[in-house]
Amino acid sequence: MDTQQAIKQPMTVNGLDIQMAFDTIDGIKADPSLAKFQFRARNAWVTGGTNRSMIRDFYGAGREDDSRKTAFEFTNGEPPVLLGDNEGANPVEFLLHALAGCVTTTLVLHAASRGITIRELSTELEGDLDVRGLLGLDEAVSPGYDGIRIRMKIEADCSDEALEDLMAVAQAHSPVCNTVCRPVPVRIERVAA
Amino acid sequence: MDTQQAIKQPMTVNGLDIQMAFDTIDGIKADPSLAKFQFRARNAWVTGGTNRSMIRDFYGAGREDDSRKTAFEFTNGEPPVLLGDNEGANPVEFLLHALAGCVTTTLVLHAASRGITIRELSTELEGDLDVRGLLGLDEAVSPGYDGIRIRMKIEADCSDEALEDLMAVAQAHSPVCNTVCRPVPVRIERVAA
């Protein structure tokens, strides 16, 4: 084996640069303040149930990130039955996309740190909600999801027990899953227009 | 005034067909089962921190919706500092987009039902999180957001008191805000690949 080449080429597991991951972990262990991130979104109402977000900057690893040359842009809309014209997916659907992606990335990351190669990973999510909560027709009905089910198809080069453990680790450590499962305070304040 | 025309043209407030909104509310009051919705997403891992969701079908108002001819598609990615290449916004950023949109639409809807015209509405969101939770470096650190702040600019044809009330109504009745503020159960189950 060519040692020179081994040093130069990043070792990737599941598409992740595993050396960079361990370097990040070592850096955070030495200075926990590097673990503090702040994510942001700017949204503007268009009309009816249509509005648009711009997402670009964030703070993390001790500095303002400047890696994105342009902002990501996403449009919320509503289907006709909810008074829209399918201008975009609706906010509760975007929440499912966020949850699916976060559980997936968290699982893939923890698998990589254990040296487990994932061959295939896909999920189907379902969330039930009763729009009487949104409409304020019954204050006993919660406006949000009653619960969300994630059906996961996963194939990896490890035992079923190791996979079950990875799924539990992903659920316990996924930032979006944790934000959904745990009560997280949201504060709305008015600023001058 | 031409009565015929008044009957034919939908009365819109804030871009919402207010008659259709009240008809929906009357329908749900007569048959609460019409308020039950189920939203869905299908996600597939690509590599590393990249994965993609397809969102199309849902159940609501007593039937499977068929209004969308094609699926919405969204890509989660990660910035370089989180081992990605900005393939898309990341899941915790998509969560902020969902939250911004839901609070906005809920406010606009309740304003319309009160006959309040919104002239301008935009929000800036910030959420703090500590990636030691994601990485499992300290089990005392929650992986999710510590809290989320929404700064809202809003102009409408009503008093400041009515606006403050609308903001409180939006926070209390927004499905995504409620899903974040309240503990919502997430169940992950493995299905055959």
Chai-1 contact restraints between the chains, C-beta under 6 A:
chainA,res_idxA,chainB,res_idxB,connection_type,confidence,min_distance_angstrom,max_distance_angstrom,comment,restraint_id
A,G15,B,T47,contact,1.0,0.0,6.0,A-B,restraint_1
A,G15,B,G48,contact,1.0,0.0,6.0,A-B,restraint_2
A,L16,B,G48,contact,1.0,0.0,6.0,A-B,restraint_3
A,L16,B,L83,contact,1.0,0.0,6.0,A-B,restraint_4
A,A35,B,D130,contact,1.0,0.0,6.0,A-B,restraint_5
A,A35,B,V131,contact,1.0,0.0,6.0,A-B,restraint_6
A,A35,B,R132,contact,1.0,0.0,6.0,A-B,restraint_7
A,K36,B,D130,contact,1.0,0.0,6.0,A-B,restraint_8
A,F37,B,L129,contact,1.0,0.0,6.0,A-B,restraint_9
A,F37,B,V131,contact,1.0,0.0,6.0,A-B,restraint_10
A,Q38,B,E126,contact,1.0,0.0,6.0,A-B,restraint_11
A,Q38,B,D128,contact,1.0,0.0,6.0,A-B,restraint_12
A,F39,B,V92,contact,1.0,0.0,6.0,A-B,restraint_13
A,F39,B,E93,contact,1.0,0.0,6.0,A-B,restraint_14
A,F39,B,G127,contact,1.0,0.0,6.0,A-B,restraint_15
A,R40,B,E126,contact,1.0,0.0,6.0,A-B,restraint_16
A,A41,B,L96,contact,1.0,0.0,6.0,A-B,restraint_17
A,A41,B,H97,contact,1.0,0.0,6.0,A-B,restraint_18
A,A41,B,A100,contact,1.0,0.0,6.0,A-B,restraint_19
A,A41,B,L125,contact,1.0,0.0,6.0,A-B,restraint_20
A,R42,B,E124,contact,1.0,0.0,6.0,A-B,restraint_21
A,N43,B,A100,contact,1.0,0.0,6.0,A-B,restraint_22
A,N43,B,T123,contact,1.0,0.0,6.0,A-B,restraint_23
A,A44,B,S122,contact,1.0,0.0,6.0,A-B,restraint_24
A,W45,B,T104,contact,1.0,0.0,6.0,A-B,restraint_25
A,W45,B,L121,contact,1.0,0.0,6.0,A-B,restraint_26
A,T47,B,G15,contact,1.0,0.0,6.0,A-B,restraint_27
A,G48,B,G15,contact,1.0,0.0,6.0,A-B,restraint_28
A,G48,B,L16,contact,1.0,0.0,6.0,A-B,restraint_29
A,G49,B,T105,contact,1.0,0.0,6.0,A-B,restraint_30
A,N51,B,G101,contact,1.0,0.0,6.0,A-B,restraint_31
A,N51,B,T104,contact,1.0,0.0,6.0,A-B,restraint_32
A,S53,B,H97,contact,1.0,0.0,6.0,A-B,restraint_33
A,S53,B,A100,contact,1.0,0.0,6.0,A-B,restraint_34
A,I55,B,A89,contact,1.0,0.0,6.0,A-B,restraint_35
A,I55,B,E93,contact,1.0,0.0,6.0,A-B,restraint_36
A,G60,B,V81,contact,1.0,0.0,6.0,A-B,restraint_37
A,A61,B,V81,contact,1.0,0.0,6.0,A-B,restraint_38
A,D65,B,P79,contact,1.0,0.0,6.0,A-B,restraint_39
A,S67,B,P79,contact,1.0,0.0,6.0,A-B,restraint_40
A,S67,B,P80,contact,1.0,0.0,6.0,A-B,restraint_41
A,R68,B,N86,contact,1.0,0.0,6.0,A-B,restraint_42
A,F72,B,A89,contact,1.0,0.0,6.0,A-B,restraint_43
A,F74,B,H97,contact,1.0,0.0,6.0,A-B,restraint_44
A,N76,B,G101,contact,1.0,0.0,6.0,A-B,restraint_45
A,P79,B,D65,contact,1.0,0.0,6.0,A-B,restraint_46
A,P79,B,S67,contact,1.0,0.0,6.0,A-B,restraint_47
A,P80,B,S67,contact,1.0,0.0,6.0,A-B,restraint_48
A,V81,B,G60,contact,1.0,0.0,6.0,A-B,restraint_49
A,V81,B,A61,contact,1.0,0.0,6.0,A-B,restraint_50
A,L83,B,L16,contact,1.0,0.0,6.0,A-B,restraint_51
A,N86,B,R68,contact,1.0,0.0,6.0,A-B,restraint_52
A,A89,B,I55,contact,1.0,0.0,6.0,A-B,restraint_53
A,A89,B,F72,contact,1.0,0.0,6.0,A-B,restraint_54
A,P91,B,A98,contact,1.0,0.0,6.0,A-B,restraint_55
A,P91,B,G101,contact,1.0,0.0,6.0,A-B,restraint_56
A,P91,B,C102,contact,1.0,0.0,6.0,A-B,restraint_57
A,P91,B,V176,contact,1.0,0.0,6.0,A-B,restraint_58
A,V92,B,F39,contact,1.0,0.0,6.0,A-B,restraint_59
A,V92,B,P175,contact,1.0,0.0,6.0,A-B,restraint_60
A,E93,B,F39,contact,1.0,0.0,6.0,A-B,restraint_61
A,E93,B,I55,contact,1.0,0.0,6.0,A-B,restraint_62
A,F94,B,F94,contact,1.0,0.0,6.0,A-B,restraint_63
A,F94,B,H97,contact,1.0,0.0,6.0,A-B,restraint_64
A,F94,B,A98,contact,1.0,0.0,6.0,A-B,restraint_65
A,L95,B,A98,contact,1.0,0.0,6.0,A-B,restraint_66
A,L95,B,V176,contact,1.0,0.0,6.0,A-B,restraint_67
A,L96,B,A41,contact,1.0,0.0,6.0,A-B,restraint_68
A,H97,B,A41,contact,1.0,0.0,6.0,A-B,restraint_69
A,H97,B,S53,contact,1.0,0.0,6.0,A-B,restraint_70
A,H97,B,F74,contact,1.0,0.0,6.0,A-B,restraint_71
A,H97,B,F94,contact,1.0,0.0,6.0,A-B,restraint_72
A,A98,B,P91,contact,1.0,0.0,6.0,A-B,restraint_73
A,A98,B,F94,contact,1.0,0.0,6.0,A-B,restraint_74
A,A98,B,L95,contact,1.0,0.0,6.0,A-B,restraint_75
A,A100,B,A41,contact,1.0,0.0,6.0,A-B,restraint_76
A,A100,B,N43,contact,1.0,0.0,6.0,A-B,restraint_77
A,A100,B,S53,contact,1.0,0.0,6.0,A-B,restraint_78
A,G101,B,N51,contact,1.0,0.0,6.0,A-B,restraint_79
A,G101,B,N76,contact,1.0,0.0,6.0,A-B,restraint_80
A,G101,B,P91,contact,1.0,0.0,6.0,A-B,restraint_81
A,C102,B,P91,contact,1.0,0.0,6.0,A-B,restraint_82
A,T104,B,W45,contact,1.0,0.0,6.0,A-B,restraint_83
A,T104,B,N51,contact,1.0,0.0,6.0,A-B,restraint_84
A,T105,B,G49,contact,1.0,0.0,6.0,A-B,restraint_85
A,E120,B,A193,contact,1.0,0.0,6.0,A-B,restraint_86
A,L121,B,W45,contact,1.0,0.0,6.0,A-B,restraint_87
A,S122,B,A44,contact,1.0,0.0,6.0,A-B,restraint_88
A,T123,B,N43,contact,1.0,0.0,6.0,A-B,restraint_89
A,E124,B,R42,contact,1.0,0.0,6.0,A-B,restraint_90
A,L125,B,A41,contact,1.0,0.0,6.0,A-B,restraint_91
A,E126,B,Q38,contact,1.0,0.0,6.0,A-B,restraint_92
A,E126,B,R40,contact,1.0,0.0,6.0,A-B,restraint_93
A,G127,B,F39,contact,1.0,0.0,6.0,A-B,restraint_94
A,D128,B,Q38,contact,1.0,0.0,6.0,A-B,restraint_95
A,L129,B,F37,contact,1.0,0.0,6.0,A-B,restraint_96
A,L129,B,P175,contact,1.0,0.0,6.0,A-B,restraint_97
A,D130,B,A35,contact,1.0,0.0,6.0,A-B,restraint_98
A,D130,B,K36,contact,1.0,0.0,6.0,A-B,restraint_99
A,V131,B,A35,contact,1.0,0.0,6.0,A-B,restraint_100
A,V131,B,F37,contact,1.0,0.0,6.0,A-B,restraint_101
A,R132,B,A35,contact,1.0,0.0,6.0,A-B,restraint_102
A,L134,B,H173,contact,1.0,0.0,6.0,A-B,restraint_103
A,L134,B,P175,contact,1.0,0.0,6.0,A-B,restraint_104
A,G136,B,H173,contact,1.0,0.0,6.0,A-B,restraint_105
A,S142,B,N178,contact,1.0,0.0,6.0,A-B,restraint_106
A,P143,B,H173,contact,1.0,0.0,6.0,A-B,restraint_107
A,P143,B,P175,contact,1.0,0.0,6.0,A-B,restraint_108
A,P143,B,N178,contact,1.0,0.0,6.0,A-B,restraint_109
A,G144,B,P175,contact,1.0,0.0,6.0,A-B,restraint_110
A,G144,B,N178,contact,1.0,0.0,6.0,A-B,restraint_111
A,G144,B,T179,contact,1.0,0.0,6.0,A-B,restraint_112
A,Y145,B,T179,contact,1.0,0.0,6.0,A-B,restraint_113
A,Y145,B,V184,contact,1.0,0.0,6.0,A-B,restraint_114
A,G147,B,P185,contact,1.0,0.0,6.0,A-B,restraint_115
A,I148,B,V186,contact,1.0,0.0,6.0,A-B,restraint_116
A,R149,B,R187,contact,1.0,0.0,6.0,A-B,restraint_117
A,I150,B,I188,contact,1.0,0.0,6.0,A-B,restraint_118
A,R151,B,E189,contact,1.0,0.0,6.0,A-B,restraint_119
A,R151,B,V191,contact,1.0,0.0,6.0,A-B,restraint_120
A,M152,B,I188,contact,1.0,0.0,6.0,A-B,restraint_121
A,M152,B,R190,contact,1.0,0.0,6.0,A-B,restraint_122
A,K153,B,V191,contact,1.0,0.0,6.0,A-B,restraint_123
A,K153,B,A193,contact,1.0,0.0,6.0,A-B,restraint_124
A,E155,B,A193,contact,1.0,0.0,6.0,A-B,restraint_125
A,M167,B,I188,contact,1.0,0.0,6.0,A-B,restraint_126
A,Q171,B,I188,contact,1.0,0.0,6.0,A-B,restraint_127
A,H173,B,L134,contact,1.0,0.0,6.0,A-B,restraint_128
A,H173,B,G136,contact,1.0,0.0,6.0,A-B,restraint_129
A,H173,B,P143,contact,1.0,0.0,6.0,A-B,restraint_130
A,P175,B,V92,contact,1.0,0.0,6.0,A-B,restraint_131
A,P175,B,L129,contact,1.0,0.0,6.0,A-B,restraint_132
A,P175,B,L134,contact,1.0,0.0,6.0,A-B,restraint_133
A,P175,B,P143,contact,1.0,0.0,6.0,A-B,restraint_134
A,P175,B,G144,contact,1.0,0.0,6.0,A-B,restraint_135
A,V176,B,P91,contact,1.0,0.0,6.0,A-B,restraint_136
A,V176,B,L95,contact,1.0,0.0,6.0,A-B,restraint_137
A,C177,B,V186,contact,1.0,0.0,6.0,A-B,restraint_138
A,N178,B,S142,contact,1.0,0.0,6.0,A-B,restraint_139
A,N178,B,P143,contact,1.0,0.0,6.0,A-B,restraint_140
A,N178,B,G144,contact,1.0,0.0,6.0,A-B,restraint_141
A,T179,B,G144,contact,1.0,0.0,6.0,A-B,restraint_142
A,T179,B,Y145,contact,1.0,0.0,6.0,A-B,restraint_143
A,T179,B,V180,contact,1.0,0.0,6.0,A-B,restraint_144
A,V180,B,T179,contact,1.0,0.0,6.0,A-B,restraint_145
A,V180,B,V184,contact,1.0,0.0,6.0,A-B,restraint_146
A,V180,B,V186,contact,1.0,0.0,6.0,A-B,restraint_147
A,C181,B,P183,contact,1.0,0.0,6.0,A-B,restraint_148
A,C181,B,V186,contact,1.0,0.0,6.0,A-B,restraint_149
A,R182,B,G144,contact,1.0,0.0,6.0,A-B,restraint_150
A,R182,B,P183,contact,1.0,0.0,6.0,A-B,restraint_151
A,P183,B,C181,contact,1.0,0.0,6.0,A-B,restraint_152
A,P183,B,R182,contact,1.0,0.0,6.0,A-B,restraint_153
A,P183,B,P183,contact,1.0,0.0,6.0,A-B,restraint_154
A,V184,B,Y145,contact,1.0,0.0,6.0,A-B,restraint_155
A,V184,B,V180,contact,1.0,0.0,6.0,A-B,restraint_156
A,P185,B,G147,contact,1.0,0.0,6.0,A-B,restraint_157
A,V186,B,I148,contact,1.0,0.0,6.0,A-B,restraint_158
A,V186,B,C177,contact,1.0,0.0,6.0,A-B,restraint_159
A,V186,B,V180,contact,1.0,0.0,6.0,A-B,restraint_160
A,V186,B,C181,contact,1.0,0.0,6.0,A-B,restraint_161
A,R187,B,R149,contact,1.0,0.0,6.0,A-B,restraint_162
A,I188,B,I150,contact,1.0,0.0,6.0,A-B,restraint_163
A,I188,B,M152,contact,1.0,0.0,6.0,A-B,restraint_164
A,I188,B,M167,contact,1.0,0.0,6.0,A-B,restraint_165
A,I188,B,Q171,contact,1.0,0.0,6.0,A-B,restraint_166
A,E189,B,R151,contact,1.0,0.0,6.0,A-B,restraint_167
A,R190,B,M152,contact,1.0,0.0,6.0,A-B,restraint_168
A,V191,B,R151,contact,1.0,0.0,6.0,A-B,restraint_169
A,V191,B,K153,contact,1.0,0.0,6.0,A-B,restraint_170
A,A193,B,E120,contact,1.0,0.0,6.0,A-B,restraint_171
A,A193,B,K153,contact,1.0,0.0,6.0,A-B,restraint_172
A,A193,B,E155,contact,1.0,0.0,6.0,A-B,restraint_173
